[in-house]
Amino acid sequence: MATDLGWLHNCLPTPAWTPLVDPLYQHVAHLSDYWMWLLIPLVLVIAVVYQTARKAELRQVPVAALWMSLKILAAFAVIGIGLELMYHYVTIWSTTGHP
């Protein structure tokens, strides 16, 4: 038996932004200037936590985490450049009259 839960939507507060639908930097104007720089601390924290769980001795963690962070950031850069080049060539190809 289906029940009508329309009244529930009127009781619940709606968020100011919808994750994965509305980008946060549209609502926070100054965030768009530096949001990519937030990847660096995110990658560092992930690398430190991962290397802390993997290494037997704690003194090996800083070097391993730094090396892992650099590899992840380099991979992000290569992937970003590749996607930018792909976008550039696809837009040129599609604007020259190709279907």
C-alpha positions as CSV (number, residue, x, y, z in Angstrom):
1,M,0.0,0.0,0.0
2,A,1.5,3.3,-1.1
3,T,1.2,6.3,1.2
4,D,1.4,9.9,0.2
5,L,4.5,11.5,1.7
6,G,4.1,14.9,0.1
7,W,3.7,16.6,3.5
8,L,7.2,15.4,4.5
9,H,8.8,17.5,1.8
10,N,7.2,20.6,3.2
11,C,8.6,19.8,6.7
12,L,12.2,19.1,5.7
13,P,14.6,22.0,5.1
14,T,16.1,22.2,1.7
15,P,19.8,22.8,1.3
16,A,21.2,26.0,0.0
17,W,23.0,24.1,-2.7
18,T,22.6,20.6,-4.1
19,P,25.8,18.5,-4.1
20,L,26.9,17.2,-7.5
21,V,24.3,19.4,-9.2
22,D,25.2,23.0,-8.2
23,P,28.9,23.7,-8.0
24,L,29.8,25.3,-4.7
25,Y,31.9,28.0,-6.3
26,Q,28.7,29.5,-7.8
27,H,27.5,30.3,-4.3
28,V,30.8,31.3,-2.8
29,A,32.3,33.9,-5.2
30,H,35.8,34.0,-3.9
31,L,36.1,30.2,-3.8
32,S,36.5,29.9,-7.6
33,D,39.8,31.8,-7.4
34,Y,41.7,29.2,-5.4
35,W,39.7,26.0,-5.2
36,M,42.2,24.0,-7.3
37,W,44.9,24.8,-4.7
38,L,42.8,22.8,-2.1
39,L,43.8,19.6,-3.9
40,I,47.3,19.9,-2.4
41,P,46.4,19.6,1.3
42,L,43.8,17.0,0.3
43,V,46.4,14.8,-1.4
44,L,48.9,15.3,1.4
45,V,46.4,14.2,4.0
46,I,45.4,11.2,2.0
47,A,49.0,10.2,1.4
48,V,50.0,10.6,5.1
49,V,47.1,8.5,6.3
50,Y,47.8,5.8,3.6
51,Q,51.5,5.7,4.3
52,T,51.0,5.6,8.1
53,A,48.9,2.5,7.6
54,R,51.5,0.9,5.3
55,K,54.9,1.6,6.8
56,A,56.2,-0.3,9.8
57,E,58.4,2.5,11.1
58,L,57.0,6.0,11.6
59,R,60.2,7.8,10.4
60,Q,59.6,6.4,6.9
61,V,56.2,8.1,6.6
62,P,57.1,11.7,5.7
63,V,59.3,10.9,2.7
64,A,57.0,8.2,1.4
65,A,53.9,10.5,1.8
66,L,55.7,13.4,0.1
67,W,56.8,11.1,-2.8
68,M,53.2,9.7,-3.1
69,S,51.7,13.2,-3.1
70,L,54.0,14.3,-5.9
71,K,53.1,11.3,-8.0
72,I,49.4,11.9,-7.4
73,L,49.6,15.6,-8.3
74,A,51.7,14.8,-11.4
75,A,49.0,12.3,-12.5
76,F,46.3,15.0,-11.9
77,A,48.3,17.4,-14.1
78,V,48.9,14.9,-16.9
79,I,45.2,13.9,-16.9
80,G,44.1,17.5,-16.8
81,I,46.3,18.5,-19.7
82,G,45.2,15.4,-21.7
83,L,41.5,16.3,-21.1
84,E,42.1,19.9,-22.1
85,L,43.8,18.8,-25.3
86,M,41.0,16.4,-26.1
87,Y,38.4,19.1,-25.5
88,H,40.3,21.5,-27.7
89,Y,40.6,19.1,-30.6
90,V,37.0,17.8,-30.3
91,T,35.7,21.4,-30.4
92,I,37.8,22.3,-33.4
93,W,36.8,19.1,-35.1
94,S,33.1,19.7,-34.5
95,T,33.1,23.3,-35.6
96,T,34.8,22.6,-38.9
97,G,31.6,20.9,-40.2
98,H,32.3,17.3,-39.2
99,P,29.3,15.4,-37.8
